Amino acid sequence: MADWLLLYTWFGLSLPEDPWEKLLALLAIIIVWPLVLGGHASRNAEMNGRFVLASRVSPPQGRTVMVRSGGLVFSAALRRSGWSLISRSGETSMPNPPEEWWLDDALAKEMGLDIDAIEAER
């Protein structure tokens, strides 16, 4: 909360004395701040992408990617021996391949894939 107060005073505003008005002022900051940043992450080309079926497109061997399987999202990599789950403590072999993996636009370009064609297949 101290960070918000600092930010609020940085803009030259003082907090009202009434606790409810303080709450409303802080909520306004929380709501408006992302608008001030203006969707910066969505303009980053590497952030744009989609989940693709692992049965149709495989990531480059050894590249760690985000995968989705059974409603869970986690990091994994395709190795020569199959898919490996990546965690802080190391790697664990996955008994089954994941359903989908995150293919960002930069990796698709690197792999020479046509994103629009992949999307149309779904």
BALOBA-1460 file (C-alpha; in Angstrom, 3 decimals):
// residues 122
<rec num="1" residu="m" x="0.000" y="0.000" z="0.000"/>
<rec num="2" residu="a" x="2.923" y="2.299" z="0.650"/>
<rec num="3" residu="d" x="3.861" y="2.060" z="-3.047"/>
<rec num="4" residu="w" x="0.435" y="3.333" z="-4.071"/>
<rec num="5" residu="l" x="0.674" y="6.174" z="-1.571"/>
<rec num="6" residu="l" x="4.077" y="7.096" z="-2.942"/>
<rec num="7" residu="l" x="2.743" y="7.005" z="-6.491"/>
<rec num="8" residu="y" x="-0.282" y="9.040" z="-5.475"/>
<rec num="9" residu="t" x="1.835" y="11.726" z="-3.809"/>
<rec num="10" residu="w" x="4.316" y="11.654" z="-6.709"/>
<rec num="11" residu="f" x="1.546" y="13.037" z="-8.906"/>
<rec num="12" residu="g" x="1.150" y="15.876" z="-6.398"/>
<rec num="13" residu="l" x="-2.092" y="14.612" z="-4.943"/>
<rec num="14" residu="s" x="-2.836" y="14.374" z="-1.269"/>
<rec num="15" residu="l" x="-5.031" y="11.665" z="0.163"/>
<rec num="16" residu="p" x="-8.357" y="12.749" z="1.620"/>
<rec num="17" residu="e" x="-8.960" y="12.372" z="5.356"/>
<rec num="18" residu="d" x="-12.126" y="10.290" z="5.026"/>
<rec num="19" residu="p" x="-11.239" y="6.527" z="4.934"/>
<rec num="20" residu="w" x="-13.883" y="5.825" z="2.266"/>
<rec num="21" residu="e" x="-12.572" y="8.601" z="0.067"/>
<rec num="22" residu="k" x="-9.051" y="7.195" z="0.556"/>
<rec num="23" residu="l" x="-10.287" y="3.783" z="-0.558"/>
<rec num="24" residu="l" x="-11.981" y="5.267" z="-3.614"/>
<rec num="25" residu="a" x="-8.829" y="7.227" z="-4.480"/>
<rec num="26" residu="l" x="-6.657" y="4.108" z="-4.254"/>
<rec num="27" residu="l" x="-9.138" y="2.078" z="-6.306"/>
<rec num="28" residu="a" x="-9.085" y="4.798" z="-8.944"/>
<rec num="29" residu="i" x="-5.293" y="4.519" z="-9.108"/>
<rec num="30" residu="i" x="-5.466" y="0.735" z="-9.415"/>
<rec num="31" residu="i" x="-8.009" y="0.975" z="-12.228"/>
<rec num="32" residu="v" x="-6.382" y="3.853" z="-14.108"/>
<rec num="33" residu="w" x="-2.723" y="2.748" z="-13.864"/>
<rec num="34" residu="p" x="-2.983" y="-0.050" z="-16.470"/>
<rec num="35" residu="l" x="-4.652" y="2.419" z="-18.821"/>
<rec num="36" residu="v" x="-1.737" y="4.798" z="-18.332"/>
<rec num="37" residu="l" x="0.676" y="2.026" z="-19.281"/>
<rec num="38" residu="g" x="-1.394" y="1.576" z="-22.434"/>
<rec num="39" residu="g" x="-1.202" y="-2.118" z="-23.218"/>
<rec num="40" residu="h" x="2.587" y="-2.113" z="-23.446"/>
<rec num="41" residu="a" x="2.801" y="-5.931" z="-23.265"/>
<rec num="42" residu="s" x="0.361" y="-6.497" z="-26.105"/>
<rec num="43" residu="r" x="2.599" y="-4.502" z="-28.442"/>
<rec num="44" residu="n" x="5.537" y="-6.794" z="-27.716"/>
<rec num="45" residu="a" x="5.731" y="-9.194" z="-30.677"/>
<rec num="46" residu="e" x="7.077" y="-12.034" z="-28.568"/>
<rec num="47" residu="m" x="4.011" y="-11.889" z="-26.318"/>
<rec num="48" residu="n" x="1.646" y="-12.526" z="-29.213"/>
<rec num="49" residu="g" x="0.960" y="-16.149" z="-29.950"/>
<rec num="50" residu="r" x="-1.414" y="-19.029" z="-29.431"/>
<rec num="51" residu="f" x="-1.617" y="-22.557" z="-28.118"/>
<rec num="52" residu="v" x="-1.150" y="-25.122" z="-30.906"/>
<rec num="53" residu="l" x="-1.805" y="-28.842" z="-30.849"/>
<rec num="54" residu="a" x="1.335" y="-30.805" z="-30.006"/>
<rec num="55" residu="s" x="0.109" y="-33.574" z="-32.297"/>
<rec num="56" residu="r" x="0.275" y="-31.215" z="-35.308"/>
<rec num="57" residu="v" x="3.305" y="-29.016" z="-34.603"/>
<rec num="58" residu="s" x="6.317" y="-29.848" z="-32.451"/>
<rec num="59" residu="p" x="8.576" y="-27.219" z="-30.888"/>
<rec num="60" residu="p" x="12.306" y="-27.293" z="-31.644"/>
<rec num="61" residu="q" x="14.051" y="-30.008" z="-29.636"/>
<rec num="62" residu="g" x="15.439" y="-28.733" z="-26.366"/>
<rec num="63" residu="r" x="13.478" y="-25.453" z="-26.410"/>
<rec num="64" residu="t" x="11.575" y="-24.864" z="-23.168"/>
<rec num="65" residu="v" x="7.979" y="-23.872" z="-23.915"/>
<rec num="66" residu="m" x="4.759" y="-23.402" z="-21.986"/>
<rec num="67" residu="v" x="2.444" y="-26.375" z="-22.436"/>
<rec num="68" residu="r" x="-1.195" y="-26.956" z="-21.535"/>
<rec num="69" residu="s" x="-2.517" y="-30.365" z="-20.629"/>
<rec num="70" residu="g" x="-5.555" y="-31.379" z="-18.622"/>
<rec num="71" residu="g" x="-6.305" y="-27.748" z="-17.808"/>
<rec num="72" residu="l" x="-2.849" y="-27.167" z="-16.274"/>
<rec num="73" residu="v" x="-0.149" y="-24.919" z="-17.727"/>
<rec num="74" residu="f" x="3.520" y="-25.648" z="-17.070"/>
<rec num="75" residu="s" x="6.988" y="-25.535" z="-18.639"/>
<rec num="76" residu="a" x="8.224" y="-28.460" z="-20.689"/>
<rec num="77" residu="a" x="10.731" y="-29.281" z="-23.382"/>
<rec num="78" residu="l" x="10.789" y="-31.826" z="-26.178"/>
<rec num="79" residu="r" x="13.891" y="-34.016" z="-25.829"/>
<rec num="80" residu="r" x="15.120" y="-36.922" z="-27.956"/>
<rec num="81" residu="s" x="13.606" y="-39.286" z="-25.409"/>
<rec num="82" residu="g" x="10.242" y="-37.455" z="-25.359"/>
<rec num="83" residu="w" x="8.648" y="-34.613" z="-23.422"/>
<rec num="84" residu="s" x="10.145" y="-33.495" z="-20.106"/>
<rec num="85" residu="l" x="8.415" y="-31.460" z="-17.428"/>
<rec num="86" residu="i" x="10.663" y="-28.573" z="-16.326"/>
<rec num="87" residu="s" x="10.594" y="-27.509" z="-12.666"/>
<rec num="88" residu="r" x="12.907" y="-25.798" z="-10.186"/>
<rec num="89" residu="s" x="14.239" y="-29.138" z="-9.022"/>
<rec num="90" residu="g" x="15.057" y="-30.358" z="-12.529"/>
<rec num="91" residu="e" x="13.360" y="-32.339" z="-15.269"/>
<rec num="92" residu="t" x="10.918" y="-35.213" z="-15.090"/>
<rec num="93" residu="s" x="9.944" y="-37.392" z="-18.019"/>
<rec num="94" residu="m" x="6.300" y="-36.969" z="-19.022"/>
<rec num="95" residu="p" x="4.458" y="-40.243" z="-19.661"/>
<rec num="96" residu="n" x="2.219" y="-38.612" z="-22.306"/>
<rec num="97" residu="p" x="2.870" y="-35.637" z="-24.552"/>
<rec num="98" residu="p" x="1.005" y="-32.432" z="-23.682"/>
<rec num="99" residu="e" x="-2.141" y="-31.536" z="-25.573"/>
<rec num="100" residu="e" x="-0.945" y="-28.071" z="-26.616"/>
<rec num="101" residu="w" x="2.049" y="-25.758" z="-26.390"/>
<rec num="102" residu="w" x="2.425" y="-21.967" z="-26.665"/>
<rec num="103" residu="l" x="3.781" y="-20.873" z="-30.021"/>
<rec num="104" residu="d" x="4.655" y="-17.188" z="-30.004"/>
<rec num="105" residu="d" x="4.966" y="-15.249" z="-33.236"/>
<rec num="106" residu="a" x="8.739" y="-14.844" z="-32.932"/>
<rec num="107" residu="l" x="9.294" y="-18.612" z="-32.609"/>
<rec num="108" residu="a" x="6.884" y="-19.321" z="-35.466"/>
<rec num="109" residu="k" x="8.893" y="-16.966" z="-37.667"/>
<rec num="110" residu="e" x="12.141" y="-18.593" z="-36.518"/>
<rec num="111" residu="m" x="10.713" y="-22.020" z="-37.399"/>
<rec num="112" residu="g" x="9.406" y="-20.769" z="-40.769"/>
<rec num="113" residu="l" x="5.796" y="-21.577" z="-39.890"/>
<rec num="114" residu="d" x="2.741" y="-19.844" z="-41.310"/>
<rec num="115" residu="i" x="0.718" y="-18.859" z="-38.228"/>
<rec num="116" residu="d" x="-2.430" y="-18.183" z="-40.227"/>
<rec num="117" residu="a" x="-2.335" y="-21.687" z="-41.741"/>
<rec num="118" residu="i" x="-1.921" y="-23.241" z="-38.280"/>
<rec num="119" residu="e" x="-4.864" y="-21.208" z="-36.972"/>
<rec num="120" residu="a" x="-7.031" y="-22.282" z="-39.935"/>
<rec num="121" residu="e" x="-6.392" y="-25.979" z="-39.162"/>
<rec num="122" residu="r" x="-8.028" y="-25.618" z="-35.750"/>
